[in-house]
Amino acid sequence: MSASEAIALEAALTLADFTNPGLVVPYLQGKDAAAVIQELSAALQRERRVTDLLQFYHSALNREYLCSTVTEPGWAMPHALVKGLDKPCFVLGRCPSPMTWTKSEQRRVSLVFLFAIPETDARAYMNLISGMARLSQAPHLVEQLLKASDTFEILNVLKQVKLRGSRPHPS
């Protein structure tokens, strides 16, 4: 292993390492939680992160209705476990204008992060969630996410949020 490869292995992961351009939906069409979760679940299936779309969708939606994941600064972070998934990933959707997430959850949502989580890798998921917490505490980055003109600008913002104590996942 060369010195540059060793340095690369030590480099911290960023939020962008858990998604890709096909997992960014800059203009959501859905108008409520069920429609948005369906739209984002379909993106996970297209990118081959989820094989059973209906099972994943129902799991994420049921979990969301049992316990809302809406948080400040106007985000929803639904999630579901996926058997056989090797590392956590997420799809990010941006609402054209803030929407009411559910009838029982009246707070407005502008960004939705739908997580697909391996059944057996809680540590990687916790690292990812800690990165989301750091992002939520950086108002300038949240503003950049909301104003980004396209998928690649969104990914560039996510690259600025490093995850502590993490190493790249082996390919």
N, C-alpha and C positions, 0 to 999 in steps of 0.2 A: 504494500500500500504506500503510495506516495505521500509526501507531506501535505500537498493540497487536498488529497482525498481524505486524509485524517482530519484536517481542519474542517472540511465540508461535513464530515460525520458529527463533529462537535457543534456545528451551527444549530441554533435554535430553530425549531419549526415556527411557522407563522400560521395564522388562521387560513391564509390562502392555500396552505398545503393540504387542507381537508376538503377542498372543493376544486372546481375547474370551470372553464367558460361555459360548458354545457349545463352546469349546476347553478347558474346565475340567471334569474328571471327579472330583468330590470323594470318590467311593466306588467304586473300581475293583472289578470282579467277577472279573477274571482272577487266576489263582493261580500263574502262571509267566510268564517273559518272552514267550513266543510268544503267549499269550492276552492279555496286557496290551498288547503292541504291536499286536495285531489290534484290540482295543477302542479304543485311542487313534487308530489309523489310520482307523477308521470315523468317528470324530469329525472328523478332518481332511477326510474326503470329504464329510460332511454340511455342513460349513462352506465347502465349495467351494474348499478350499486344495489338494486333491489330486484329480485326475480319475480316475487309474487306481489304484484301491485295491489290487488284487492286486500290481501292480508295486511300488508304494511299500512295502507290507507286506513283500514278499520282500526288497527291497533293505535295509530297516531291520533286519529279522531276521537276514539273512545277515551284514551288517556287525557286528551285535551278537555273533553267534556266533564271528566271526573275531577280534574284539577287544572285550572287554567294556568298557562305558562306566560301570560302577559306580564311584562315587567317594564320598568322605566329603562330607557327613554322612549317608550312607545313601540316595544317589540313584542312579538310572540315567538316562543321557542318550542314548538311541539316536537315530539320525538317518539321513536319506537325502536324496540330491539329487533335485530335481524340475525337469524341463525346463519352461520357460515360466512358472515362479513369479516374481512381481515382487519380493517381499521375503521374508526368512526369517520363519517363524512357528513356534509350538510349541503343543502340547496338553499340559496338566499333569494327571496322574492321581495320586490319593492312595490308598495302600493302607490298608484298614481296620486292618491290623496288619502289622508288618514281615514281608516275605516273602523267601525265598531266591530270587534272581533266576534263576540257571541251575544245573544240576548242577556245571558247572565253576567257577562263580563263587559261592562259598558265603557271601559277605557279604550281609547283610540290607538290603533296600530298603524305604523308606517312601514316597518320592516318585519319580515317573517323568516326565521331560520328554522328549517325542518331538518332534524338530525336523524340519521340512520346509525344506530349504535350496535356494535357487536355484542352478542350475549355474554361474551367471556372477557371483555377488555374494559373494565370499569376505570382503570387508571388513565388510559388514553382519553376516555370520555371526560374525566375530571380535568385533565390538562386542557382539553378543548373548551370546557365550560369556564375555566379560569381565564382563558384568553378572551372569551366573550365578556366576562366581567371587566377585564382591562379595557376592552373596546368601549363598553358602556360608560366608563369613567373618563373617556377622552372625547369631550364634546366636539372638538374640531374634526376628529375622524368620523364621528357619527354624521356631522353636517356634510362632510365630503361624500359619505355613502349616499346620503339623500340627494345630493346635487350632481353626482357623477353622471356623465352623459351616456356612458355605455358600459358594457360588461367588463371591459379591460380596465377602465378607471375604477370600477368597483373592486376588482381583484387587486389593483395596486394599493388601494386603501387597506384591504385585508392583509397584504404583505407587510404592512407597517406594525401589525400587532403580533409580537413575538410571544411564544409560549415558553415559560420558564422551565428549566430542567428537562427539556425534551430533546430527543435526537430524531433525525429523520427515520422514518419507518423503512425497514429493508424492503426492497422491491421484490 
